Amino acid sequence: MDITGYIASIFIGISLGLIGGGGSILTVPVLVYLFGLDALLATAYSLFIVGSTSVVGSFSYFKKGLVNIKTAIIFGIPSIVAVFLTRAYIVPAIPEEVFSIAAFTVTKNILLMLLFAVLMIFASYSMIKKCKGEDCLPTDTPAASTLLIVIQGIFVGFVTGLIGAGGGFLIIPALVNLLRLEFKKAIGTSLVIIALNSLFGFVISVTHYTIDWIFLFKILALAITGVLIGSYLSKKIDGKKLKPAFGWFVLLMGIYIIIKETLLH
C-alpha cells in the first residue's frame, strides 16, 4: 500500500494548490489506511505535513499582499493556546478504551477517526455548496466583535489539536463572514493561521512520540511537489469547478471511515 500512499500524498498537495484547501482533510486517512500508522501518531504527523505545506502555500499570498497580519494575530493567538491545551492535556487524557456498546468497544484511535470522519462530512458541505465567499454575504453587515473572533479561534485550535486537520474550511468562512475579509485575502490569512497552529501543535507532540523523520520528510516532499503542481494547474483549470467534485469525494471518504471503524472494525 506504500506506493498508493505516496501517490495519494502528491494529491494532498495538488488539492491544496488547485482549490486552495481540502488536502489536509485527506492526510490522516492516508497515513492511517494506506501507511498503517496509529491514528494518534497520524494526527501528529499530519500537523507537521499540513503546517509545512501551508507555509509553502502562503508565500505567494504574502508576495501579493493577500495576508492580513493583524487578523492572523487576533485569530491565531487564541488558536495556538487552544492547540497547546488540546495536545498537552486533552488528547493524553482520553482513555485507551473510551466506552463500550454491547461487544463493540470504542477505543481512543476509533474515536479520533470517527471525529475525523464527522469533520470530513462538514468540510465536504462547504466544498459542495454553490455559494462561495463574499458572493454570499450581505454587504451592509458589520464585522463581528473581537470576542467572537477569539471564540472561533479557540474552536479551530481545538479541532486542529485534536485531530490534526488544519481547519481551513472553518477558518476561511469565519474570516469572510465575521471579519469581512476579501475571499482571496481570507485564503492567504488562513494559510498563515493553519501553519502556525499546525507546526506549534507538532512541536508539542514531538516529545510524546518517536518520529520517523525520513518517512515524514518523504511525505512532506511529495505533498509540496503536489502543491507546486496544483498551483501550476490552477492557471489552466478553474479550481472552483473541481471543488464540488472533490467535496463529494471527501463526503464519501467520511462515510467510508464511519462504516469501517464501526461496522467493519
N, C-alpha and C positions, 0 to 999 in steps of 0.2 A: 504493500500500500504506500510505501515511501515515495515512489515515483509519482503516483497520483497526488500525494500530499504536496510534493514540490511544485507540481503543475498548478495545484489549487492555490499555493502561496503566491504565484505570479498573478493569478486572477484576483486575489485580495487587493493587490496594488493597482491592477488595471481598473477595478471598480472605483477605487478612490480617485484615481487620476481622471477617469472618464466621466463619472457622475457626481464627484465631489463628496462621496460618502458611501456607507454601506459595507466597505471592505472589512472594517473591524468587527462587524457582526458575524463574519464568517471565520474569524481567526480561531476562536475557541473550539468550534465544531471540527475544524480542520485538524487542530492539534490533538483533540481527543479521539476522533473517529478514524482519522487517516494515519496518525502517527502513534496512536495508542497511549497518549500521555494521561496521567491522572488529572482529573478535572481541576483540582485546586492548583496544581503546578501549571496547567494550561492557562489559567487566569493570570498567573504571574508572568508567564512568557508573553501572553497577549498584551499585557500592559507595556512591555518593552517594545514589541513589534509595532503596536498601534502608536505609541508615543514617538518612536523614531521616524516612522513613515509620515506622521503628522508634521514633524519638524521639517522634513524634506518638502512636503506639500505646501507648507506655509511660506517658503522662501519667495515664490513667485507673487504671492499676495502682498508680502512685505514690499517688494520692489514696486508694485503698482499702487502702493498706499492704501491697500484694502484691509488693513488691520487696525482696529480701534483699541489702542493700548489701554486707555482709561477703562473701557468696558471689560477688557481681558483681566484687569486687576480687580475691578469690583466683583465680577463673576467668578474669577479664578481663585482668589484667596479663600473664600468660604468653601469652594470645591476642594481645594488642596487639603484644608483642615478636615473635611469630611472623608476624603480618601485616606488620610493618615489614621483617623479614628477607626474607620472601617477595616483597613488592612491590619492595623496593630491590635485591635481589641475585638471587633465584632466577628470577623472571619475565624480567628483562633478559638473564639468562644462557642462556635457552632459544634455540637457534639457529632461524633462519627456516625452514630445512629440517631436520627432526629425523632422519628416516630414510626410506628408500625400499624398497618391496617390488614387484619387477618394474617395471611402468610407473607404479605409484601412489606418490606422494611425500606423506608426512605432514608438512605444514607446521606452523608454530607455531600458526596460527589453527585448523587442523583438530584438532590435539592438544588445545587448550583446549576446543573444542566437544565432542570425544569424552569428555574428562574430565567436562565438564558433564553430558553425557548419562548417564554412569555415576552421577553424583551424583543426577540426577533419578530414576533407577531405584531407587536405595537410598532416596531420600526418599519415593517412591511406596509402598514397602513399609510404611514407618512410618505412612502415612496409611490404607492399605488394611486392615492387620491390625486385628482386632476388639479386641484387648487394649489398654486405654487407661490410661496413667499409673499412679497409685498402686493402681488396682484389680488390677494385675498383680504387685504387689510382695509378697514375704513381709514380714510386719510385724515380725519379730524379728531382721532382719539389721541390723548396724551400718553407719553411714556409712563411706564409703571414706576412705582416708588422703589427706592434703593432696597428697602426691606424685602420686597417681593423678589427682587433680583437675587438677594442674598439667600433667600429660602430656596429658590430654584437652583442656585449654585450648590447649595448643600445637598439637595436631592441628586443632582447629577454626579457629585463627588461620591455619594453613597453607592450609586449604581456602578460607577467606574471601579471603585474599590472592591465591591462585592463580586462582580462577575467579569471584570477585566475588559469591558467594552468601553470605547471612547465616548459614546453617548452623543455623537454629533446630531442624531435625529431628534434629541431632546434639546440640545444647546441652540441649534440654528433657529427653530421656531421660537424659542424663548427670546433670542436676540432680536428677531424680526418683530415678533408680536409685542414684547414687553418694552424693548428699548428703541423700537422703530429704526433699526439699522437697515440700510440698503442691503439687498439679499447677498450680493457678492461680498460685501464687507462683512456680513454675518458669517459667511463661509470661512473667510480668512481669519477672523477673530476666533471662530470656533476651533479651527485647527491649532491655534496657539494655546487655547484653553485645554484642548484634548492632549496636546504634547506635554504641557505642564502637569496635568493631573496624572496621566498615564506613567510618565517617567518617574514622578515622585512616588507613585504607588509601587512601582517596580523596585525602587531603591529601598523602600520599607520592607519589601518581600524578600530581598536578596538574602537576608540573614536567616530566613526560615527554610530555605531550600538549597539543595546542591544544584547549581546551574550548569547545564551543558552549553557552554559558551559557543563552541564550534557549531553545534546544531542551531543554536539561536541566531547566530550571525548568518548562517546559510539561509534560513527562512527570511531574515531581515533583508538580505541582499536580493533575494527573489522578489520580495514584496516591493522594495524600492525600484527594482527593474520594472515591475508591473506598473508602478506609479508613473514612471517616465514613459512607458508605452501608452498608458491610458491618457496622459497629458498630450501626447502626440496625436492619438486617435481623436481626442476631443476637438481638435481643429478641423477634422474631416467628418466627424459623426456628431450628431446632436444628442448629447447625453441625456437631455430631458425626455427624449423619445424612448430611450432604453431604460430609464429609471423605473417606470411601471412594471416592465417585464422582469427586471431584477427584483422588484418588490414582491412579485408573485413567487419568484424562486425562493426568496427569504421566508415568505409565508409557509411554503411547502416544507422548507427545511425545519422551521419551528415546529410544525405539526409532526414531522418525522421524529424529531428529538423527543417530543412528548410521548409518542407511541413507543419508541424504542426504550425509553427509560422507565416506562410504566408497564406496558403490555408485553414487551419482548425482552425485558431485562432478566 
